[in-house]
Amino acid sequence: MDRVLSQQEIDNAFKAGRDMMEDPAKAEVYDFRRTDRIAKDQLRTIHMLHENFARSLSSSLSAYLRSYAVVNLISVEQLSFREFTQSLPSPTSVIVLGMKPYDGSGVLEINPSLVFPILEMILGGSGKSSAGIIRETTDIEQSILDGLLRVILNDLRSAWMQVASIEFSIDSHEAEPQLLQFLAHNEAVVAISIEVKIGETSGLMNLGIPSITVKMLRQKFDQHRTIRRTQPTEEEHARLLRLVRPAELHLDARLEGPTLGVPELLELAQGDILCFDFPESRAVDLIVNGRVKYEGVVVAAGAKRGLQVRRAVAAE
């Protein structure tokens, strides 16, 4: 039913409009060119997924590079694709990711401050001499990095498995982020920033996932939250224990000492003595799946040598 406003109601409406204009704090700036953003609860779930990814990648990189690695999640935020690409260094190592069975592509960027030391480590070096290199990677270097990328994408796939089965794959390699054209500049992306520390080397790894892909998984995120609200029963705990029992762990007891260059190694002859510089009183590290878990001493075990565990190493 139509109703005619009274003069008092009209005056009140105009007065409310004037108050809004006089107090800018009541108004919010909105960019209509930017697509709708994803819900905050989905963003929290993505944050949790990539915290798990960072923990898993720490172990995987330590085992792959045979050097202690620490991976930390720095931030998870929503940006336009233009803002995301402009925040990346140039040149850098950019990998365009396929995300089957879903349409669209993601972006994985690894800073040069991390790429070239890792390349040196893979080739047998310490990673220290290449820390300051900033240039594009060659085709040969990209081929060497493919093994590292498989490790990263495998852990990323496992982390996202809690929500959906996504097959991350390498579509192409790029060097200039600003030249990426597979998304519109105003398209929203979820930008995940991760810090990687390997020995004395550190650098950033950035992941960009289109928001439209995340929105397609809205139902999957809702199911994930429902499952997390349900407390596991004793039967589920027992089932998980049965699944974990057959798992195999890689144990590695190391006597860390000085390194030897290839020229010196080639000059070794019969009768030469190598000084490992490892004090008898120093504990030996027992590494479990790439992480130091225990300390102990070398003992006799029949005709062989063994490691007697003295204490557990507290997690950092």
C-alpha positions in Angstrom: 0.0 0.0 0.0 1.5 3.4 -1.0 1.9 6.0 1.7 2.7 9.7 1.4 5.5 10.9 3.7 4.8 13.7 6.1 6.9 16.8 6.0 8.5 15.8 9.3 9.6 12.5 7.9 11.1 14.2 4.8 13.0 16.7 7.0 14.4 13.9 9.1 15.6 12.0 6.0 17.4 15.1 4.7 18.9 15.8 8.2 20.3 12.2 8.4 21.9 12.7 4.9 23.5 16.0 6.0 24.9 14.4 9.2 26.5 11.6 7.1 28.2 14.2 4.8 29.4 16.3 7.8 30.9 13.2 9.6 33.1 11.3 7.0 33.9 8.6 9.7 30.3 7.2 9.2 31.0 6.5 5.4 33.2 3.8 4.0 35.1 3.9 0.7 34.0 1.1 -1.6 35.7 0.3 -4.9 33.0 -1.0 -7.3 35.7 -2.2 -9.8 36.9 -4.8 -7.3 35.0 -8.1 -7.2 33.3 -9.3 -4.1 35.7 -10.6 -1.5 35.5 -14.0 0.2 34.1 -14.5 3.7 36.3 -14.1 6.7 35.6 -17.6 7.9 37.0 -19.0 4.6 40.0 -16.7 5.1 40.6 -18.2 8.6 40.4 -21.7 7.2 42.9 -20.8 4.4 45.2 -19.4 7.1 45.0 -22.7 9.0 45.6 -24.8 5.9 48.8 -22.9 5.1 50.1 -23.1 8.7 49.9 -26.9 8.2 51.6 -26.5 4.8 54.4 -24.5 6.4 55.0 -27.1 9.1 55.0 -29.9 6.5 57.3 -28.0 4.1 59.9 -27.5 6.9 60.4 -31.2 7.2 60.3 -31.8 3.4 62.8 -29.1 2.6 65.1 -30.3 5.4 65.1 -33.8 4.0 65.4 -32.7 0.3 68.2 -30.2 0.8 69.9 -32.1 3.7 70.0 -28.8 5.6 67.8 -27.6 8.5 64.9 -25.5 7.1 62.3 -23.4 8.9 59.1 -22.3 7.1 56.8 -19.7 8.7 53.5 -18.4 7.5 53.7 -14.5 7.4 50.3 -13.4 6.2 47.1 -14.3 4.4 45.2 -11.4 2.8 43.0 -10.4 -0.1 44.4 -8.2 -2.9 43.6 -7.3 -6.4 45.7 -9.1 -9.0 47.4 -5.8 -9.9 48.4 -5.2 -6.2 49.7 -8.8 -5.9 51.9 -8.6 -8.9 53.2 -5.2 -8.0 54.3 -6.4 -4.6 56.6 -9.1 -6.1 60.2 -8.3 -7.0 61.4 -8.1 -10.6 63.0 -10.2 -11.9 62.0 -13.2 -9.9 61.0 -16.9 -10.3 57.2 -17.1 -11.1 55.4 -20.4 -11.7 51.9 -20.4 -13.1 50.0 -23.2 -11.4 47.2 -25.3 -12.8 44.5 -26.2 -10.2 42.6 -29.2 -11.7 39.8 -30.0 -11.6 38.9 -26.4 -11.1 39.2 -23.6 -13.7 41.7 -20.9 -13.3 45.4 -20.7 -12.4 47.3 -19.8 -9.3 50.8 -18.1 -8.9 53.8 -19.3 -7.0 56.6 -16.9 -6.7 60.0 -17.6 -5.1 62.4 -14.7 -4.4 65.8 -14.7 -6.1 67.3 -14.4 -2.5 66.0 -18.0 -2.0 66.2 -19.5 -5.5 69.9 -19.2 -6.1 71.1 -20.4 -2.7 68.8 -23.4 -3.1 70.2 -24.1 -6.5 73.7 -24.0 -5.1 72.7 -26.4 -2.3 71.1 -28.8 -4.7 74.4 -28.8 -6.7 76.4 -29.6 -3.6 77.4 -26.1 -2.4 76.7 -24.3 0.9 74.4 -21.7 -0.6 76.3 -18.7 0.8 78.2 -17.5 -2.3 75.0 -17.0 -4.4 72.9 -15.2 -1.8 73.2 -11.8 -3.5 72.4 -12.9 -7.1 69.4 -11.2 -8.7 68.6 -12.2 -12.3 66.4 -14.5 -14.3 66.9 -18.2 -14.0 68.2 -20.1 -17.1 66.4 -23.1 -18.7 68.9 -25.5 -17.0 68.3 -23.9 -13.6 64.5 -24.1 -14.1 64.9 -27.8 -14.8 66.9 -28.3 -11.6 64.3 -26.4 -9.7 61.5 -28.7 -10.9 62.5 -31.3 -8.3 62.1 -28.6 -5.6 58.8 -27.5 -7.0 57.4 -31.1 -6.9 58.2 -31.2 -3.2 56.5 -27.9 -2.6 53.4 -28.7 -4.7 53.1 -32.1 -3.1 52.9 -30.6 0.4 50.5 -27.9 -0.9 48.3 -30.6 -2.3 48.3 -32.4 1.0 47.4 -29.3 3.0 44.4 -28.5 0.7 43.2 -32.1 0.9 41.4 -31.2 4.1 39.1 -29.0 2.1 39.2 -30.3 -1.5 41.3 -32.5 -3.8 43.2 -30.0 -5.9 45.9 -31.2 -8.3 48.5 -28.4 -8.4 50.7 -28.6 -11.5 53.4 -26.4 -13.3 51.9 -24.7 -16.3 54.7 -22.3 -17.1 57.7 -20.4 -15.8 57.9 -16.6 -15.9 60.4 -14.0 -14.7 58.4 -10.7 -14.8 55.2 -10.7 -12.6 53.8 -7.6 -14.2 53.6 -9.5 -17.6 51.2 -12.1 -16.2 47.9 -11.8 -18.1 45.7 -14.8 -17.1 43.7 -12.7 -14.6 42.1 -9.2 -14.9 44.0 -6.5 -13.0 41.0 -5.9 -10.7 40.3 -9.6 -10.1 40.7 -10.5 -6.4 43.3 -13.0 -5.2 44.1 -14.6 -1.9 47.8 -13.7 -1.3 49.7 -16.0 1.0 53.2 -14.9 2.1 55.6 -17.5 3.5 59.2 -17.0 4.9 61.7 -19.8 4.3 65.0 -20.0 6.3 67.6 -22.5 5.3 70.8 -22.2 7.4 71.9 -18.6 7.1 69.8 -18.1 4.0 66.3 -16.6 4.1 63.7 -15.4 1.6 60.0 -15.1 0.8 57.7 -17.4 -1.2 54.4 -15.9 -2.3 51.3 -17.8 -3.4 48.3 -16.2 -5.1 45.0 -18.1 -5.5 42.1 -16.5 -7.4 39.2 -15.6 -5.1 36.7 -16.9 -7.7 38.3 -20.4 -7.2 37.9 -20.1 -3.4 34.3 -19.1 -3.9 33.7 -22.2 -5.9 34.8 -24.2 -2.9 32.4 -22.5 -0.5 30.5 -25.7 0.2 33.7 -27.6 0.8 34.8 -25.0 3.3 31.4 -25.3 5.1 31.8 -29.1 5.3 35.3 -28.6 6.7 34.1 -26.4 9.5 31.3 -28.8 10.4 33.8 -31.7 10.6 36.2 -29.6 12.8 33.3 -28.8 15.3 32.8 -32.6 15.9 35.1 -33.9 18.6 36.8 -37.2 17.7 35.7 -40.3 19.6 37.9 -43.0 21.2 37.2 -45.3 18.2 38.5 -42.6 15.8 41.6 -42.1 17.9 42.2 -45.9 17.8 41.6 -46.0 14.1 44.1 -43.1 13.6 46.7 -44.9 15.7 46.3 -48.1 13.6 46.9 -46.1 10.4 50.0 -44.4 11.9 51.6 -47.6 13.3 52.9 -49.0 10.0 54.5 -45.6 9.1 58.2 -45.7 8.5 60.5 -43.0 9.8 64.0 -42.1 8.5 66.6 -41.9 11.3 69.9 -40.2 10.7 72.7 -39.8 13.3 75.2 -37.2 12.1 78.7 -36.2 13.2 78.7 -32.6 11.9 82.2 -31.3 11.1 84.1 -29.2 8.6 83.5 -29.5 4.8 85.9 -30.4 2.1 86.0 -28.8 -1.3 86.1 -30.8 -4.5 89.7 -29.8 -5.4 90.9 -30.9 -1.9 88.9 -34.1 -2.3 90.6 -35.0 -5.6 94.0 -34.4 -4.1 93.5 -36.9 -1.3 96.0 -39.8 -1.3 96.7 -42.9 0.7 97.9 -42.0 4.2 96.2 -38.6 4.4 94.4 -37.8 7.6 91.1 -35.9 7.8 90.4 -34.1 11.0 86.6 -34.1 11.7 86.9 -31.7 14.6 84.1 -33.4 16.6 84.8 -33.4 20.4 84.3 -36.7 22.2 82.1 -35.0 24.8 79.7 -33.5 22.3 76.3 -35.1 21.9 75.4 -36.6 18.5 72.1 -35.4 16.9 69.5 -38.0 16.0 67.5 -36.6 13.0 64.0 -38.0 12.4 62.5 -37.2 9.0 64.8 -34.1 8.6 64.3 -32.7 12.1 66.6 -33.0 15.1 64.5 -34.9 17.7 67.0 -36.5 20.1 70.6 -36.2 21.4 72.8 -39.2 22.4 76.2 -40.9 22.4 77.7 -43.5 20.1 77.9 -46.9 21.8 78.8 -50.5 20.9 75.9 -52.7 19.7 77.4 -56.1 19.3 79.8 -56.0 16.3 78.3 -52.7 15.2 77.8 -49.2 16.5 74.6 -47.7 17.8 73.3 -44.5 19.3 72.1 -44.3 22.9 69.5 -41.6 23.3 70.2 -39.3 26.3 67.5 -36.7 25.9 64.7 -35.3 23.6 65.3 -32.0 21.9 62.6 -29.5 22.6 60.7 -28.3 19.5 61.4 -24.7 18.5 
